[in-house]
């Protein structure tokens, strides 16, 4: 990833990830609840939370993964592999996280802090893991991407989620997306400055 520099790469990353993440997450919120209700009537509460989590996590993965893949493609990282594995990781992680969260709390009354932490960990851990594996041929200390990814999600959701509410959904999602993009972008620039691996896949 020798073409990475602290200026243009970071700006491209933040712009792309913020925009695609906002659009994808707002898209998820537009129909995940209605689909969840249909699934609940047909198959029950557990199926509902699995499907809702998979929709939100998959579209969250699509949003963040698409923005990242657009920028990383110029560094030689395969676009479709990065995007596909990020979407899958987000869908599986959030499906399991949603199910756990809604087993612990009432579906209609989940504390914001609990929802934020669970969503951040449910997405950040699996996405960080699969992206770390894809970064290994390109970045010398790729293992550090996992804590970077987790921190970006945790801070983004912790700050942005409490801003939500009736009529303020765009503000909440926008803050989550922007903070996640800024922190993950800064982390990627920092990792790339640490040097590349000897073999590039």
C-alpha positions as CSV (number, residue, x, y, z in Angstrom):
1,X,0.0,0.0,0.0
2,X,2.8,2.4,-1.0
3,X,0.4,4.9,-2.5
4,X,-1.2,5.7,0.9
5,X,-0.5,9.1,2.2
6,X,-1.9,11.0,5.2
7,X,-3.8,13.6,3.1
8,X,-5.5,12.4,0.0
9,X,-6.0,8.8,1.1
10,X,-7.5,9.8,4.4
11,X,-9.9,12.3,2.8
12,X,-11.0,9.8,0.2
13,X,-11.6,7.1,2.9
14,X,-13.6,9.4,5.2
15,X,-15.8,10.8,2.3
16,X,-16.5,7.4,0.7
17,X,-17.1,5.5,4.0
18,X,-19.3,8.2,5.5
19,X,-21.6,8.5,2.4
20,X,-22.0,4.8,1.7
21,X,-22.5,4.0,5.4
22,X,-25.2,6.6,5.9
23,X,-27.1,5.5,2.8
24,X,-26.9,1.8,3.7
25,X,-27.8,2.1,7.3
26,X,-30.8,4.4,6.6
27,X,-31.9,1.9,4.0
28,X,-31.8,-0.9,6.6
29,X,-33.8,1.2,9.1
30,X,-36.4,1.8,6.4
31,X,-37.5,-1.8,6.0
32,X,-35.9,-4.0,8.7
33,X,-38.7,-3.5,11.2
34,X,-41.5,-4.3,8.7
35,X,-39.7,-7.4,7.5
36,X,-39.0,-8.3,11.1
37,X,-42.7,-8.1,12.0
38,X,-43.6,-10.4,9.1
39,X,-41.0,-12.9,10.2
40,X,-42.2,-12.8,13.8
41,X,-45.8,-13.6,12.8
42,X,-44.6,-16.5,10.7
43,X,-41.7,-18.0,12.8
44,X,-41.6,-16.2,16.1
45,X,-39.3,-13.9,18.1
46,X,-36.0,-15.6,17.6
47,X,-36.4,-15.7,13.8
48,X,-37.4,-12.0,13.9
49,X,-34.2,-10.9,15.8
50,X,-32.0,-13.1,13.6
51,X,-33.5,-11.6,10.4
52,X,-33.5,-8.0,11.6
53,X,-29.9,-8.4,12.8
54,X,-28.8,-9.9,9.5
55,X,-30.4,-7.1,7.5
56,X,-28.9,-4.3,9.6
57,X,-25.5,-6.0,9.9
58,X,-25.4,-6.9,6.2
59,X,-26.3,-3.4,5.1
60,X,-23.9,-1.9,7.7
61,X,-21.2,-4.1,6.2
62,X,-22.2,-3.1,2.7
63,X,-22.0,0.6,3.7
64,X,-18.7,0.6,5.4
65,X,-17.2,-2.2,3.1
66,X,-18.2,-0.4,-0.1
67,X,-16.6,2.9,0.9
68,X,-13.5,1.1,2.0
69,X,-13.3,-1.1,-1.0
70,X,-13.6,1.9,-3.4
71,X,-10.5,3.4,-1.8
72,X,-8.5,0.2,-1.1
73,X,-9.0,-1.0,-4.7
74,X,-6.5,1.6,-5.8
75,X,-4.0,0.0,-3.4
76,X,-4.4,-3.4,-5.1
77,X,-6.8,-5.0,-2.6
78,X,-9.5,-7.0,-4.4
79,X,-12.8,-5.0,-4.5
80,X,-15.3,-7.8,-4.5
81,X,-13.5,-10.0,-1.9
82,X,-13.2,-7.1,0.5
83,X,-16.9,-6.1,0.0
84,X,-18.3,-9.6,0.0
85,X,-16.6,-10.7,3.2
86,X,-17.3,-7.5,5.0
87,X,-21.1,-7.8,4.2
88,X,-21.1,-11.5,5.3
89,X,-19.3,-10.8,8.5
90,X,-21.6,-7.9,9.4
91,X,-24.7,-9.9,8.7
92,X,-23.6,-12.9,10.7
93,X,-22.2,-10.9,13.6
94,X,-25.2,-8.6,13.9
95,X,-27.7,-11.4,13.6
96,X,-26.1,-13.2,16.6
97,X,-25.7,-9.9,18.5
98,X,-29.3,-8.9,18.0
99,X,-30.5,-12.2,19.1
100,X,-28.4,-12.0,22.3
101,X,-29.4,-8.4,23.0
102,X,-33.1,-9.0,22.6
103,X,-32.9,-12.1,24.8
104,X,-31.4,-9.9,27.5
105,X,-33.7,-6.9,27.0
106,X,-37.3,-6.2,26.0
107,X,-37.4,-5.7,22.2
108,X,-39.2,-2.3,22.5
109,X,-37.1,-1.0,25.5
110,X,-33.5,-1.7,24.9
111,X,-31.2,0.8,26.8
112,X,-29.3,3.0,24.4
113,X,-25.9,2.2,25.9
114,X,-26.6,-1.5,25.7
115,X,-27.8,-1.3,22.1
116,X,-24.7,0.8,21.1
117,X,-22.2,-1.5,22.7
118,X,-23.8,-4.6,21.4
119,X,-24.2,-3.3,17.9
120,X,-20.6,-2.0,17.9
121,X,-19.1,-5.3,19.1
122,X,-21.4,-7.4,16.9
123,X,-20.2,-5.6,13.8
124,X,-16.7,-4.5,14.8
125,X,-15.4,-7.9,15.9
126,X,-16.4,-10.0,12.9
127,X,-15.7,-7.2,10.4
128,X,-12.3,-6.5,12.0
129,X,-11.4,-10.2,11.9
130,X,-12.2,-10.8,8.2
131,X,-10.6,-7.5,7.1
132,X,-7.5,-8.2,9.2
133,X,-7.0,-11.5,7.3
134,X,-7.4,-9.7,4.0
135,X,-4.9,-7.0,5.0
136,X,-2.2,-9.4,6.1
137,X,-0.5,-9.6,2.6
138,X,-0.4,-5.8,2.4
139,X,0.3,-4.4,5.9
140,X,3.0,-5.5,8.2
141,X,1.0,-5.2,11.4
142,X,-2.4,-6.1,10.1
143,X,-3.4,-7.7,13.4
144,X,-3.8,-4.2,14.8
145,X,-6.7,-3.6,12.5
146,X,-9.0,-5.6,14.7
147,X,-8.7,-3.3,17.8
148,X,-8.8,-0.2,15.5
149,X,-12.0,-1.4,13.9
150,X,-13.6,-2.3,17.2
151,X,-12.6,1.1,18.7
152,X,-14.0,3.0,15.7
153,X,-17.3,1.2,15.9
154,X,-17.5,1.6,19.7
155,X,-16.8,5.3,19.7
156,X,-19.0,5.9,16.7
157,X,-22.0,4.2,18.2
158,X,-21.4,5.5,21.7
159,X,-21.5,9.1,20.5
160,X,-24.0,8.9,17.7
161,X,-26.7,6.5,18.9
162,X,-27.9,8.6,21.8
163,X,-28.5,11.5,19.4
164,X,-31.2,9.6,17.6
165,X,-35.0,9.9,18.2
166,X,-38.1,10.9,16.2
167,X,-37.0,13.1,13.4
168,X,-33.3,12.9,14.3
169,X,-32.4,9.6,12.6
170,X,-30.2,11.2,10.0
171,X,-28.2,13.1,12.7
172,X,-27.6,9.9,14.6
173,X,-26.6,7.8,11.6
174,X,-24.5,10.6,10.2
175,X,-22.5,11.0,13.4
176,X,-22.0,7.3,13.7
177,X,-20.8,7.1,10.1
178,X,-18.5,10.1,10.3
179,X,-16.8,9.1,13.5
180,X,-16.4,5.5,12.3
181,X,-15.0,6.7,9.0
182,X,-12.6,9.2,10.6
183,X,-11.3,6.8,13.3
184,X,-10.9,3.8,10.9
185,X,-9.3,6.0,8.3
186,X,-6.8,7.4,10.7
187,X,-6.0,3.8,11.8
188,X,-5.5,2.6,8.3
189,X,-3.1,5.5,7.5
190,X,-1.2,4.8,10.7
191,X,-0.9,1.1,9.8
192,X,0.2,1.8,6.3
193,X,3.0,4.0,7.6
194,X,4.3,1.1,9.5
195,X,5.4,-0.6,6.3
196,X,4.2,-3.3,3.9
197,X,4.8,-7.0,4.0
198,X,7.3,-8.6,1.7
199,X,4.6,-10.5,-0.4
200,X,1.6,-8.9,-1.9
201,X,-1.2,-11.2,-3.0
